[in-house]
Amino acid sequence: MELRNLKTFQVVAECSNFTKAAEKLNFTQPTVTAQIQSLEKELNQLLFFRVGRTNHLTPAGKLLKKYTDELFLIVDRMESAFEDLEKPNGYLHIAASEFYCTNYFPFIVSEFLKTFPDVHINLASCNSNEVIKGIESNTFDLGVIAGEIVREEIENIILDEEELLLVAAKSVSEQLSVNEIINNLPFIRYRISGNYKALINHYIQQTDFSPKKNIEFGSEEAIKRAVLKGTGYGLLSSNLIKKELNNGMLIPIELTDQKISFKTSLIYLKKKEEKEELQSFTEVVKSLWVKAPEE
């Protein structure tokens, strides 16, 4: 049973006239007649009887009209729902570290807006602790953090897994041995609590080295800049320093054969997962995350 024939039947039933229905549907009258006859043949029922110039529904026609109205009400709702899903609008407040904001999100946001231009994006740069607090307080809709979080109210989606590397500037490594770097220069570390801090502490314990001096910075980007200037040595994520490793500006300090890795996660409140713009942006992030820093 074809929907177009049912739609024609519905219009004829409402107009009670084949000619008026044909004008409304922009069909010829023979086309309308042929579609009604096709339905009657398929159902083996007479749907209309004519009195003068007016067409009246038979009992079978009334029954079909009832189901046809219900069917097209559902079709209208379905089309409306998919139109809303295809074109979300509104605001998305996103938070991530300076590195992700600079190297990942420009490409991701640009690609997202090509498909969903009516969504307004607000991007905030802050560390992982601040991201988590912002998600919990409903300040941010979506965030990217170093590590992962296990809480009943928060959805945590793993985007990537990176290695933690202890590094020093090339100029420093050319002048000092590994022991001299460790003993004479400050260890520049990330001022953060939670899983990421636990990973840093685990690395220090595993490699059995005790930094003589410590400097704490609030972002990995600041640590990288300080290490590049020769201020000290630091423990940084491999993605953050990929370019500097490739061009030789940063040199790994190998104190252990064992690798320590951590995950990068996308997080949001589970109660917001029905928000259409959040769903759409999440899918774009998941599909483009690994590709983003290459663009």
C-alpha positions in Angstrom: 0.0 0.0 0.0 1.6 3.2 -1.2 1.7 6.3 1.0 0.9 8.6 -2.0 -2.3 6.7 -2.6 -3.3 7.0 1.0 -2.5 10.7 1.0 -4.7 11.2 -2.1 -7.5 9.2 -0.3 -7.2 11.4 2.8 -7.5 14.6 0.7 -10.4 13.3 -1.3 -12.2 12.3 1.9 -11.6 15.8 3.3 -12.7 17.6 0.2 -15.6 15.2 -0.6 -14.8 15.9 -4.3 -12.4 14.4 -6.7 -11.9 17.6 -8.7 -11.2 19.8 -5.7 -8.8 17.1 -4.3 -7.0 17.0 -7.7 -6.6 20.8 -7.6 -5.3 20.7 -4.0 -2.8 18.0 -4.8 -1.8 19.5 -8.2 -2.8 16.3 -9.9 -5.1 15.6 -12.8 -8.5 14.2 -11.9 -7.8 10.9 -13.8 -4.7 10.5 -11.6 -6.7 10.9 -8.4 -9.4 8.5 -9.7 -6.7 5.9 -10.6 -5.1 6.1 -7.2 -8.4 5.7 -5.4 -9.3 2.8 -7.7 -5.9 1.2 -6.9 -6.6 1.4 -3.2 -10.1 -0.1 -3.6 -8.7 -2.9 -5.6 -6.0 -3.6 -3.1 -8.4 -3.5 -0.1 -11.2 -5.2 -2.1 -13.5 -2.5 -0.7 -15.5 0.4 -2.1 -14.3 3.6 -0.4 -16.7 6.2 -1.7 -20.3 6.5 -3.0 -21.5 9.5 -4.9 -24.6 11.5 -4.2 -25.0 14.3 -6.7 -21.6 16.0 -6.9 -20.5 15.0 -3.5 -18.5 11.9 -2.6 -19.3 10.2 0.7 -17.3 7.7 2.6 -18.5 4.1 2.8 -18.1 2.2 6.2 -14.8 0.9 4.7 -13.8 4.4 3.7 -14.5 5.7 7.2 -12.3 3.0 8.7 -9.5 3.7 6.3 -9.8 7.5 7.0 -9.4 6.8 10.7 -6.2 4.8 10.2 -4.9 7.2 7.5 -5.2 10.2 9.8 -3.3 8.4 12.5 -0.7 7.3 10.0 0.0 10.7 8.6 0.1 12.3 12.1 2.9 9.9 13.0 4.7 10.7 9.7 4.4 14.4 10.4 5.9 13.9 13.9 8.7 11.7 12.5 9.6 14.3 9.8 9.6 17.1 12.4 11.8 15.1 14.8 14.3 14.4 12.1 14.4 18.0 11.0 15.2 19.0 14.6 17.9 16.4 14.8 19.5 17.4 11.5 19.6 21.1 12.4 20.2 21.5 16.1 20.5 25.1 17.4 21.2 26.8 20.7 24.4 27.2 22.7 27.2 24.8 23.7 29.6 25.8 26.4 32.8 23.7 26.0 35.9 23.6 28.2 39.3 22.1 27.7 43.0 22.8 28.3 44.9 25.5 26.4 46.6 22.8 24.3 43.3 21.2 23.2 41.7 24.6 22.6 44.6 25.7 20.4 45.4 22.5 18.5 42.2 20.5 18.4 39.0 22.6 18.7 39.6 25.1 15.9 39.4 22.3 13.3 36.6 20.4 15.1 34.4 23.5 15.6 35.0 24.6 12.0 33.9 21.2 10.7 30.9 21.0 13.1 29.6 24.5 12.0 29.7 23.5 8.4 26.8 21.1 9.1 25.2 22.8 12.1 25.7 26.6 11.5 22.9 27.6 13.9 24.7 26.3 17.0 26.7 28.9 19.0 29.9 27.7 20.5 31.6 29.1 23.6 35.0 27.6 24.2 36.8 28.1 27.6 40.5 27.3 28.3 41.1 25.8 31.7 42.7 22.8 33.4 41.1 19.4 33.9 40.1 20.1 37.5 38.3 23.3 36.5 36.6 21.4 33.6 35.3 18.8 35.9 34.0 21.4 38.4 32.4 23.3 35.5 30.6 20.2 34.3 29.4 19.3 37.8 28.1 22.9 38.4 26.4 23.0 34.9 28.7 25.9 33.9 29.9 23.8 30.9 27.9 21.5 28.7 30.9 19.4 27.6 34.6 19.2 28.5 37.8 17.4 27.6 40.1 16.3 30.4 43.4 14.6 30.9 42.6 11.2 32.4 39.1 9.8 33.0 36.5 10.2 35.6 34.1 7.6 37.1 31.0 9.1 38.5 27.4 8.0 38.2 26.2 11.4 37.0 28.9 11.9 34.4 29.4 10.3 31.0 33.1 9.6 30.2 34.0 8.9 26.6 37.7 7.9 25.9 39.0 9.9 22.9 42.7 9.0 22.9 45.5 7.4 24.9 48.9 9.2 25.2 52.3 8.5 26.8 53.8 10.6 29.5 57.4 11.6 28.6 60.1 13.2 30.7 61.8 15.8 28.5 64.4 18.5 28.5 65.4 21.2 26.0 68.0 20.2 23.4 70.3 23.0 24.6 70.1 21.6 28.2 70.7 17.9 27.1 73.8 18.9 25.1 75.4 20.6 28.1 74.4 18.3 31.0 74.2 14.6 31.6 70.9 13.0 32.7 72.1 12.9 36.3 73.1 16.5 36.2 69.7 17.5 34.7 67.9 15.6 37.4 70.1 16.9 40.3 70.7 20.5 39.2 67.5 21.6 37.5 64.0 22.0 38.8 61.3 19.5 37.9 58.4 21.5 36.3 55.2 19.7 37.1 51.5 20.2 36.4 49.5 21.7 39.3 46.5 19.4 39.3 44.9 16.8 41.5 43.1 13.6 40.6 44.1 10.9 38.1 46.7 12.9 36.3 48.5 13.9 39.5 48.4 10.2 40.5 50.0 9.3 37.2 52.8 11.8 37.7 53.5 10.5 41.2 53.4 6.9 40.0 56.0 7.8 37.3 58.3 9.4 40.0 58.0 6.4 42.2 58.5 3.9 39.4 61.7 5.7 38.2 62.9 6.2 41.7 64.1 9.7 41.2 63.7 12.5 43.7 63.5 16.0 42.2 65.6 18.4 44.2 63.5 21.4 43.2 59.9 21.6 42.0 58.0 24.3 40.1 54.3 23.9 39.5 52.4 25.4 36.6 48.7 25.5 35.9 48.8 24.2 32.3 50.9 21.8 30.3 51.4 24.5 27.6 53.1 26.7 30.2 55.3 23.7 31.3 56.3 23.1 27.7 57.3 26.7 27.1 59.4 26.7 30.3 61.1 23.5 29.4 61.9 24.8 25.9 63.5 27.9 27.5 65.8 25.6 29.6 64.2 26.5 32.9 64.0 22.8 33.9 62.8 19.5 32.8 59.2 18.3 32.7 56.8 15.4 32.3 54.5 16.0 29.4 52.0 14.2 27.2 53.3 12.9 23.9 50.7 14.6 21.8 51.5 18.0 23.3 55.2 17.8 22.3 55.0 15.7 19.1 56.3 18.5 16.9 59.1 19.5 19.3 60.2 15.8 19.5 60.2 15.5 15.8 62.3 18.6 15.2 64.7 17.8 18.1 63.8 20.8 20.2 62.9 18.5 23.1 64.9 15.4 24.1 63.3 12.5 26.0 65.0 11.6 29.3 64.8 7.8 29.6 64.8 6.7 33.2 62.7 3.6 32.7 61.8 1.1 30.0 58.2 1.0 31.2 55.7 3.3 29.5 53.2 5.3 31.5 50.1 6.3 29.5 47.0 8.2 30.3 43.6 8.6 28.5 42.0 11.8 27.2 38.3 11.9 27.9 35.2 13.8 26.7 32.8 14.3 29.6 29.3 15.7 30.1 26.4 15.3 32.5 24.3 12.3 31.7 21.1 14.3 32.2 22.1 16.4 29.2 22.6 13.5 26.8 19.3 14.2 25.1 20.4 17.7 24.2 20.5 17.5 20.4 23.4 20.0 19.8 25.5 18.1 22.5 24.8 14.8 20.8 25.8 16.1 17.4 28.9 17.8 18.7 30.0 14.7 20.6 29.7 12.6 17.4 31.9 15.1 15.5 34.5 15.1 18.3 34.7 11.3 18.4 35.1 11.1 14.6 37.7 13.9 14.2 39.7 13.8 17.5 42.7 11.8 16.2 42.7 13.7 12.9 42.3 17.2 14.4 46.0 18.0 15.4 47.2 17.0 11.9 45.0 19.7 10.2 
